[in-house]
Amino acid sequence: MSRWLERTHVEDASSVLRRAIADGFFREDTPAALFHDLGRVRARLAELDACFPEGTLHAVAVKANPLVEILRALVAAGAGLEAASFEEVRLAMAADCPPSRIVFDSPAKTKDELAWALAHGVPINVDNFDELDRIASRIGQTKPAHIGLRVNPQVGGGSIALTSVATRASKFGVPIERRDEIIAAFEAHPFLCALHVHVGSQGMPLATLVEGVRRVDSLRAEIEARTSPGRVHTFDLGGGLPVAYRPDDTPIPLSAYVNGLKETTPGLFAGGLRLVTEFGRAIHATAGWAASRVEYVKQAGDERLAVIHLGADLLVRRAYRPEEWHHEIAVLDAEGRPKGGLTEPVTIVGPLCFSGDVLARGLALPRVDPGDFVVLHDVGAYTLGMWSRHCSRGLPLVLGYDGETLSILKDRETPDDVVAFWSRSREQPPRSEP
Ligand SMILES: *Cc1c(COP(=O)(O)O)cnc(C)c1O
């Protein structure tokens, strides 16, 4: 079966968790951890390689999961990295990504950031015409640059407004309705050599994703008719592909996406064009899960509440927009074994001092007791990278696994680390203990 769609079953989580408990990773000061299946991530990259033409660069979106050790594993497997900010460019460099395999995509790049990227040979996708002018005034002073233009295909939103980036008035890229100006920009700037489109992922129908690419590819034909054939030598398809957070969601297989592209936009696969992809969510989301000890169970009104150590700090979107962002939740016993018995309704709440910190209400689970583990599924993307500092809890331990091997991807943040974070200077934080 395609590992693209495969999810972590609670039995898999149980066996990895039991190994982590046996290895002593869970202690009184470490009641929660995140787990990332690096083997699955690598298998997904291999599937991308198999589905796209040879030479395609798969630049995984750093913002989906910015841990340097995860980025390092991606780079070692041949991936590139897509950076949504200058800091993400630096994270990519820290993970030993060759500059030519980084794609710098921020909508707010400063002059200094652009100069740095040009000096280091980092490919840039330009967001707007003013940014293009900034680059034009520097080009020639540096080594040959790889510069693309982000075009908003204006295909409309998906079912989640806040993550729909290709609406008519989206803040990203140059709207395709300004096609004459786009073509003129390619005529005026011989260094422009790539087109970039990104439509989004969760809540986007396959037809919309494919249509966004088709529209920008038709623009490519017009640009080449007015300049020269082969003028656009790189086409960056962006990220995309939603994942199944609910068991009854029907996710889009990678093969369906690629077949859709081949049908509507065969020119992309005709040879002679270098492709770039920027998947984030589909690579990471279902490769990651979390486990937290249940600290307390208490009765409040008619509800039985289980208090755990991860909540709205890890799952901001879940807490604020629960109807759009779902995570499956399971319970394991204190040794990490699946629990049996009759189910009873339980409400899972996080550790933060605000009442919206609720992960699920009235879930039917086998009876949850203090000391048990609650497993949060599909938290590998847009979770730790969106960590909220509300109430100043430290980032949890993150473990990676590949088959039988468990390794630390990030130590937990200690209270001292958090004091240092909020201090004037990281070098000289005030003493927090008498
Ligand atoms: C966030 C982002 C991606 C990754 O998107 P997914 O929805 O995670 O696949 C790719 N490209 C750009 C420009 C992005 O902003």
The ligand as an ORCA input file, in Angstrom:
! r2SCAN-3c Opt
* xyz 0 1
  C       2.902     26.595      3.478
  C       3.406     26.561      2.114
  C       3.687     25.342      1.491
  C       3.327     24.008      2.117
  O       1.948     23.837      2.060
  P       1.205     22.518      2.569
  O      -0.200     22.976      2.663
  O       1.781     22.189      3.899
  O       1.448     21.453      1.585
  C       4.257     25.382      0.237
  N       4.520     26.542     -0.382
  C       4.251     27.744      0.184
  C       4.587     28.986     -0.551
  C       3.685     27.785      1.447
  O       3.411     28.971      1.998
*
